[in-house]
Amino acid sequence: MCTIVTGGAGFIGCHLVDNLLTAGKRVVVIDSLWTGSSKNTERFEHDPNFRFIKQDVREQLPAIDDVLEIYHLACPASPDYFDSHSVEILETCFVGAKNVLDFAVTNKAKVLIASTSEIYGDPKVVPQPEDYWGNTNSFGPRSCYDEGKRITEALAYSYQKRHNLEVRVARIFNAYGPRMQARDGRAVPNFITAAIQGQPLTIYGDGSATRSFQFVSDCVLGLVQLMQSDYPKPVNIGSDQETRIDEIASRIKTLVADKMGVVSTSPINLVPARIDDPYRRKPDISVAKEMLKWEPTVSLNDGLEATVQWFLENRD
């Protein structure tokens, strides 16, 4: 039996593949390399249990025998893509997810959908529980991703009801760690890259907005434990430790300087906030704790140190 990981050449995907192969599973990665990187999967090329298929999930999935589970992670998640590739992101969220779900029905496979904290939009409830319906804008610069992921969840729900398909939904909050792309477009890699290069660390807004950052290894364990569970409803996978954006920028600036043995000259620049960018992001992870026996274990300090070290060791 084998496990499919769509988006397996992406940041979270490649860490998930690593986990699955270490556990002795046979893994097939399907990735178009639109935002993923072949560098993330080249470490697996000589593993007999690994197979890579370069394909866009918006196309019908190829025939693959003995599929037991599918982790569907394929979709750009960086705000840098929302404006320039909005239609393609929406197609991935609906057409791509439908292709995966149709394949799962045909092959009687269990599916985990990688959803996102963005389905809550700019929340009016903090922390966000899974039964909070959110505060999103369907006609704005973030709507391709926010509403796209909402339709992915709705589609998964419909397949669960119509086909009795085993579906798991993970609402992932702000994962970070090694193997993120330097120009990913999200806060942690942006700040690290700027600090290494001695460039300004740019914050959108006044710095008081918050995020709840989880280290990628914690995120992957949450996904695996959700897949292994019998829980059929969405689950928040994230850290419940809320951190201001200006604080994370300052921490990264200091950490990079310390590791490089220099005095940082990188200023922190404030620019206007992005339209519809959520102000506070903090998950209620009670369901994950109770149903999955899961919660993050890597501290923000330890995670940032490991991430900064990886970026320093992998500079161009």
C-alpha positions as CSV (number, residue, x, y, z in Angstrom):
1,M,0.0,0.0,0.0
2,C,1.2,3.6,-0.6
3,T,0.5,7.1,0.4
4,I,0.2,10.0,-2.0
5,V,1.4,13.5,-1.0
6,T,0.3,16.3,-3.4
7,G,2.5,19.3,-3.0
8,G,5.2,17.0,-1.6
9,A,8.0,19.2,-3.0
10,G,6.7,22.2,-1.1
11,F,7.8,23.3,2.4
12,I,5.5,21.3,4.6
13,G,5.1,18.6,2.0
14,C,8.7,17.6,2.0
15,H,8.9,17.4,5.7
16,L,5.8,15.2,5.7
17,V,7.4,12.9,3.1
18,D,10.5,12.6,5.3
19,N,8.3,11.5,8.2
20,L,6.3,9.0,6.1
21,L,9.4,7.4,4.5
22,T,11.1,7.2,7.9
23,A,8.0,5.3,9.1
24,G,8.5,2.8,6.3
25,K,5.7,3.9,4.1
26,R,5.8,3.9,0.3
27,V,5.3,7.5,-0.9
28,V,4.3,9.0,-4.2
29,V,4.7,12.7,-4.5
30,I,2.6,14.6,-7.1
31,D,3.8,18.2,-7.6
32,S,4.0,20.6,-10.5
33,L,6.9,22.4,-9.0
34,W,5.0,25.7,-9.5
35,T,6.0,26.8,-6.0
36,G,7.7,23.7,-4.7
37,S,11.3,22.8,-5.4
38,S,13.1,19.7,-6.7
39,K,15.7,20.4,-4.1
40,N,13.2,19.5,-1.4
41,T,12.8,16.0,-2.8
42,E,16.2,15.1,-4.2
43,R,17.2,13.7,-0.8
44,F,14.6,11.0,-1.4
45,E,15.6,10.0,-4.9
46,H,17.5,6.9,-4.0
47,D,14.9,5.6,-1.6
48,P,13.1,2.6,-3.2
49,N,9.9,3.6,-1.4
50,F,9.8,7.0,-3.0
51,R,8.4,8.0,-6.4
52,F,8.0,11.5,-7.9
53,I,5.4,12.5,-10.5
54,K,5.6,16.0,-12.0
55,Q,2.0,17.0,-12.6
56,D,-0.5,19.7,-11.8
57,V,-3.4,18.5,-9.6
58,R,-5.7,20.5,-11.9
59,E,-5.2,17.6,-14.3
60,Q,-6.7,14.2,-13.7
61,L,-4.5,12.2,-11.4
62,P,-2.6,9.3,-13.1
63,A,-3.3,5.6,-12.2
64,I,-1.5,4.6,-9.1
65,D,-2.1,1.2,-7.5
66,D,-2.7,0.3,-3.9
67,V,-3.3,3.8,-2.6
68,L,-4.3,3.8,1.1
69,E,-4.0,7.5,2.0
70,I,-3.8,10.9,0.3
71,Y,-2.4,14.0,1.9
72,H,-3.6,16.9,-0.3
73,L,-1.3,19.8,0.3
74,A,-0.9,21.2,-3.2
75,C,-1.7,24.9,-3.4
76,P,0.4,28.1,-3.2
77,A,0.0,29.7,0.2
78,S,2.2,32.9,0.0
79,P,0.4,36.2,-0.3
80,D,2.9,37.1,-3.0
81,Y,1.0,34.9,-5.4
82,F,-2.5,36.1,-4.5
83,D,-2.6,39.0,-6.8
84,S,-0.7,37.6,-9.8
85,H,-2.1,34.0,-9.8
86,S,-5.5,34.4,-8.2
87,V,-7.4,32.4,-10.9
88,E,-4.9,29.6,-10.9
89,I,-5.1,29.4,-7.1
90,L,-8.9,29.2,-7.2
91,E,-8.7,26.5,-9.9
92,T,-6.2,24.6,-7.7
93,C,-8.6,24.9,-4.7
94,F,-11.6,23.6,-6.5
95,V,-10.5,21.6,-9.6
96,G,-7.4,20.2,-7.9
97,A,-9.3,19.2,-4.8
98,K,-12.1,17.6,-6.9
99,N,-9.5,15.5,-8.9
100,V,-8.0,14.3,-5.6
101,L,-11.4,13.5,-4.1
102,D,-12.6,11.7,-7.3
103,F,-9.4,9.6,-7.2
104,A,-10.0,8.8,-3.5
105,V,-13.5,7.7,-4.2
106,T,-12.4,5.4,-7.1
107,N,-9.5,3.9,-5.0
108,K,-11.3,3.9,-1.7
109,A,-8.5,6.0,-0.1
110,K,-8.6,8.2,2.9
111,V,-8.0,11.9,2.3
112,L,-6.5,14.6,4.5
113,I,-7.2,18.1,3.2
114,A,-4.6,20.8,4.1
115,S,-6.8,23.7,4.8
116,T,-5.7,26.9,6.5
117,S,-6.3,29.5,9.3
118,E,-7.1,31.9,6.5
119,I,-10.6,30.4,6.3
120,Y,-11.3,32.5,9.4
121,G,-10.4,35.7,7.5
122,D,-9.8,38.7,9.8
123,P,-11.4,37.1,12.9
124,K,-13.6,38.8,15.4
125,V,-13.2,35.9,17.8
126,V,-9.9,35.1,19.6
127,P,-8.8,32.4,19.9
128,Q,-10.5,30.8,16.8
129,P,-12.3,27.6,17.5
130,E,-13.3,25.3,14.6
131,D,-17.0,26.2,14.9
132,Y,-16.2,29.9,14.3
133,W,-17.5,30.6,10.7
134,G,-15.0,33.4,10.2
135,N,-15.0,37.0,8.8
136,T,-13.8,36.9,5.2
137,N,-14.1,39.1,2.1
138,S,-15.2,37.2,-1.0
139,F,-14.3,40.2,-3.3
140,G,-10.8,41.2,-2.4
141,P,-7.1,40.6,-2.9
142,R,-6.9,37.6,-0.5
143,S,-10.2,36.1,-1.5
144,C,-8.7,33.7,-4.0
145,Y,-7.0,31.8,-1.2
146,D,-9.4,32.5,1.7
147,E,-12.5,31.6,-0.2
148,G,-10.6,29.0,-2.3
149,K,-9.8,27.0,0.8
150,R,-13.4,27.4,2.1
151,I,-14.7,25.9,-1.1
152,T,-12.1,23.1,-0.7
153,E,-13.5,22.3,2.7
154,A,-17.1,22.5,1.4
155,L,-16.2,20.1,-1.4
156,A,-14.6,17.7,1.0
157,Y,-17.7,17.8,3.2
158,S,-19.9,17.1,0.2
159,Y,-17.8,14.1,-0.9
160,Q,-17.9,12.8,2.7
161,K,-21.7,12.9,2.7
162,R,-22.4,11.7,-0.8
163,H,-19.7,9.0,-1.1
164,N,-19.1,8.2,2.6
165,L,-15.5,9.1,1.9
166,E,-13.1,9.2,4.8
167,V,-12.0,12.9,4.9
168,R,-9.8,14.7,7.4
169,V,-9.4,18.5,7.4
170,A,-6.4,20.2,9.0
171,R,-6.6,24.0,9.4
172,I,-2.9,24.8,9.5
173,F,-1.7,28.0,11.3
174,N,1.6,29.7,10.4
175,A,4.1,26.9,10.0
176,Y,7.7,27.8,9.6
177,G,11.1,26.0,9.6
178,P,14.0,24.8,7.4
179,R,13.5,24.4,3.7
180,M,11.2,27.4,3.3
181,Q,12.2,29.4,0.2
182,A,14.2,32.6,0.9
183,R,11.6,34.6,-1.2
184,D,8.6,32.7,0.1
185,G,6.7,36.0,0.9
186,R,5.8,35.1,4.5
187,A,7.1,36.7,7.6
188,V,9.7,34.3,9.0
189,P,11.7,33.7,5.7
190,N,11.3,37.3,4.7
191,F,12.7,38.5,7.9
192,I,15.6,36.0,8.0
193,T,16.6,36.7,4.4
194,A,16.6,40.4,4.9
195,A,18.6,40.2,8.2
196,I,21.2,37.9,6.6
197,Q,21.6,40.4,3.7
198,G,21.7,43.4,5.9
199,Q,18.5,44.7,4.3
200,P,15.5,46.3,6.1
201,L,13.0,44.0,7.7
202,T,9.6,45.1,6.2
203,I,6.5,44.9,8.4
204,Y,3.1,45.4,6.8
205,G,1.2,47.6,9.3
206,D,2.4,49.0,12.7
207,G,3.8,45.7,14.0
208,S,1.1,45.0,16.5
209,A,-0.7,42.3,14.4
210,T,-0.2,38.8,15.8
211,R,0.5,35.3,14.5
212,S,0.8,32.0,16.2
213,F,3.9,30.4,14.7
214,Q,4.4,26.6,14.8
215,F,7.6,24.7,13.9
216,V,7.2,22.4,10.9
217,S,8.0,19.2,12.8
218,D,5.1,19.9,15.1
219,C,2.8,20.6,12.2
220,V,3.7,17.4,10.4
221,L,3.1,15.3,13.5
222,G,-0.3,17.0,13.8
223,L,-1.2,16.0,10.2
224,V,-0.1,12.4,10.7
225,Q,-2.0,12.0,13.9
226,L,-5.1,13.6,12.3
227,M,-4.9,11.2,9.4
228,Q,-4.6,8.2,11.8
229,S,-7.6,9.4,13.8
230,D,-11.3,8.8,13.3
231,Y,-12.2,12.4,13.7
232,P,-14.2,13.6,10.6
233,K,-14.4,17.3,11.3
234,P,-11.9,20.2,10.8
235,V,-9.1,20.5,13.3
236,N,-6.9,23.5,14.0
237,I,-3.2,22.5,13.8
238,G,-1.1,25.3,15.2
239,S,0.5,26.9,18.2
240,D,-1.7,28.7,20.8
241,Q,1.2,31.0,21.7
242,E,0.4,34.4,20.1
243,T,3.3,36.7,19.1
244,R,3.4,40.2,17.7
245,I,4.9,40.6,14.3
246,D,7.3,43.3,15.4
247,E,8.5,41.0,18.2
248,I,9.2,38.2,15.8
249,A,11.1,40.6,13.5
250,S,13.2,41.8,16.5
251,R,14.0,38.3,17.6
252,I,15.1,37.2,14.1
253,K,17.2,40.3,13.6
254,T,19.1,39.7,16.9
255,L,19.4,35.9,16.3
256,V,20.8,36.4,12.8
257,A,23.3,39.0,14.0
258,D,24.4,36.7,16.9
259,K,24.9,33.7,14.7
260,M,26.8,35.8,12.1
261,G,29.0,37.4,14.8
262,V,28.1,40.9,13.6
263,V,26.2,44.0,14.8
264,S,23.0,44.2,12.9
265,T,22.5,47.3,10.8
266,S,19.1,46.1,9.4
267,P,16.3,48.6,10.3
268,I,12.8,47.5,10.8
269,N,10.6,49.4,8.3
270,L,6.8,49.8,8.7
271,V,4.7,50.0,5.5
272,P,0.9,50.2,5.1
273,A,-0.9,47.0,6.0
274,R,-2.1,44.7,3.2
275,I,-5.8,44.9,2.5
276,D,-7.8,42.3,4.5
277,D,-4.6,41.1,6.2
278,P,-5.9,39.5,9.5
279,Y,-4.9,41.4,12.6
280,R,-4.9,38.6,15.2
281,R,-4.3,34.9,14.5
282,K,-4.5,32.4,17.4
283,P,-6.1,29.0,17.2
284,D,-8.1,27.2,19.9
285,I,-6.4,23.8,19.8
286,S,-8.7,22.1,22.4
287,V,-10.0,19.7,19.8
288,A,-6.5,18.7,18.7
289,K,-5.5,18.1,22.3
290,E,-8.5,16.1,23.1
291,M,-9.1,14.1,19.9
292,L,-5.6,13.7,18.6
293,K,-3.6,13.9,21.8
294,W,-1.5,16.5,19.9
295,E,-0.1,19.9,20.8
296,P,3.1,21.7,19.7
297,T,6.3,20.9,21.6
298,V,9.0,23.0,19.9
299,S,9.4,26.4,21.5
300,L,9.5,29.5,19.3
301,N,13.1,30.2,20.4
302,D,14.3,26.7,19.5
303,G,12.4,26.7,16.2
304,L,13.7,30.1,15.2
305,E,17.3,29.1,16.0
306,A,17.0,25.9,13.9
307,T,15.4,27.8,11.0
308,V,18.0,30.7,11.1
309,Q,20.8,28.1,11.2
310,W,19.4,26.3,8.2
311,F,19.1,29.6,6.2
312,L,22.7,30.5,7.0
313,E,24.0,27.1,6.0
314,N,22.0,27.2,2.7
315,R,22.7,30.7,1.5
316,D,23.2,31.1,-2.3
